[in-house]
Amino acid sequence: MCKEDDLMETPANPGNESPAYNPAIDIPLFRSPRNSPDSNTPVRRGTDLYVHRIPSGRFRFTIRDWSEIPGEDVRCITVSEEFAIFFLQDVSCRRECIAGIDHEQMMKYLPNLYGGGKQ
């Protein structure tokens, strides 16, 4: 979980009211592999993308860099929808990342990625 100092002042998080990532309510759009597809050995760090509907009805996207390596911190960053789309397009080109993509959730929360958004 992101630490207290990971609270961010953003339009989606005014006044640092809540952490940038909450595993109880945030929906994963992409989760980095936890095991190597080639050797099935644990992966020790990665980057995930989550979405959360904020009270205004809009969506907040959060990138979470995680690590299982002692001394390395977890980092959470609130990003724009445009960056979330760029990130997903980037990871979808990597063989080892394809299994971590949740297309059903992406179609629901990022329709522009599939050409179904506003024109």
C-alpha positions as CSV (number, residue, x, y, z in Angstrom):
1,M,0.0,0.0,0.0
2,C,1.2,3.5,-0.7
3,K,2.5,5.3,2.3
4,E,1.0,8.5,3.8
5,D,3.6,10.7,2.0
6,D,2.4,9.3,-1.3
7,L,-0.7,11.5,-1.0
8,M,-1.0,13.7,-4.0
9,E,-2.6,17.1,-4.6
10,T,-4.4,16.7,-7.9
11,P,-7.8,17.7,-9.3
12,A,-9.0,14.1,-8.5
13,N,-7.4,14.3,-5.0
14,P,-7.9,17.9,-3.7
15,G,-6.4,18.7,-0.4
16,N,-4.7,15.3,-0.1
17,E,-8.0,13.7,1.0
18,S,-7.2,10.1,0.1
19,P,-4.2,8.0,-1.0
20,A,-3.5,7.8,-4.7
21,Y,-4.1,4.1,-4.5
22,N,-6.5,2.1,-2.4
23,P,-6.5,-1.7,-3.1
24,A,-10.0,-2.1,-1.5
25,I,-11.7,0.0,-4.2
26,D,-9.3,0.6,-7.1
27,I,-9.9,-1.6,-10.2
28,P,-6.8,-3.0,-11.9
29,L,-6.6,-2.3,-15.6
30,F,-3.1,-3.8,-15.8
31,R,-1.0,-5.8,-13.3
32,S,2.7,-6.5,-14.0
33,P,3.5,-10.2,-14.1
34,R,4.2,-11.6,-10.6
35,N,6.1,-14.5,-12.2
36,S,8.4,-14.7,-15.2
37,P,6.6,-16.3,-18.1
38,D,9.8,-18.1,-19.2
39,S,11.0,-19.5,-15.9
40,N,8.0,-19.1,-13.5
41,T,10.3,-17.4,-11.0
42,P,8.9,-14.5,-9.0
43,V,9.3,-11.0,-10.4
44,R,10.6,-8.7,-7.8
45,R,9.3,-5.3,-9.1
46,G,6.8,-4.0,-11.6
47,T,4.2,-1.3,-12.5
48,D,0.5,-1.6,-12.3
49,L,-2.4,0.7,-13.5
50,Y,-5.6,1.1,-11.5
51,V,-8.8,3.1,-12.0
52,H,-11.2,4.5,-9.4
53,R,-14.5,6.4,-9.9
54,I,-14.3,9.6,-7.8
55,P,-17.5,11.2,-6.4
56,S,-17.8,13.6,-9.3
57,G,-18.4,10.5,-11.6
58,R,-15.0,11.0,-13.3
59,F,-12.2,8.4,-13.2
60,R,-8.9,8.7,-11.4
61,F,-6.0,6.6,-12.9
62,T,-3.1,5.6,-10.7
63,I,0.2,4.1,-11.7
64,R,1.7,2.0,-8.9
65,D,5.4,1.1,-9.0
66,W,5.9,-1.8,-6.6
67,S,8.9,-3.7,-5.4
68,E,9.6,-6.8,-3.3
69,I,13.2,-5.8,-2.9
70,P,14.1,-4.6,0.6
71,G,14.9,-0.9,0.8
72,E,12.9,-0.1,-2.3
73,D,9.7,1.9,-1.8
74,V,6.3,1.6,-3.5
75,R,5.4,4.7,-5.5
76,C,1.9,5.8,-6.5
77,I,1.3,8.5,-9.2
78,T,-2.1,9.8,-10.3
79,V,-2.0,10.1,-14.1
80,S,-4.3,11.5,-16.8
81,E,-6.5,9.3,-19.0
82,E,-4.2,10.1,-22.0
83,F,-1.2,8.8,-20.1
84,A,-3.1,5.7,-19.0
85,I,-3.9,5.0,-22.6
86,F,-0.2,5.6,-23.6
87,F,0.9,3.3,-20.8
88,L,-1.5,0.5,-21.9
89,Q,-0.5,0.8,-25.5
90,D,3.1,0.5,-24.5
91,V,2.7,-2.6,-22.3
92,S,0.4,-4.3,-24.8
93,C,3.4,-4.6,-27.1
94,R,5.4,-6.6,-24.6
95,R,5.0,-10.4,-24.7
96,E,5.6,-10.8,-21.0
97,C,2.9,-8.2,-20.2
98,I,0.0,-9.3,-22.3
99,A,-1.5,-11.6,-19.6
100,G,-1.7,-8.7,-17.2
101,I,-4.1,-6.6,-19.3
102,D,-7.8,-6.7,-18.4
103,H,-9.5,-5.8,-21.7
104,E,-13.0,-6.0,-20.2
105,Q,-12.2,-3.4,-17.6
106,M,-10.2,-1.3,-20.1
107,M,-13.2,-1.2,-22.5
108,K,-15.4,-0.1,-19.6
109,Y,-13.1,2.7,-18.2
110,L,-11.0,3.7,-21.3
111,P,-13.4,3.5,-24.3
112,N,-11.1,5.9,-26.2
113,L,-8.5,3.2,-26.3
114,Y,-10.8,1.1,-28.4
115,G,-12.2,3.9,-30.5
116,G,-15.5,4.0,-28.6
117,G,-15.1,7.3,-26.8
118,K,-16.3,10.7,-27.7
119,Q,-15.6,11.9,-31.2
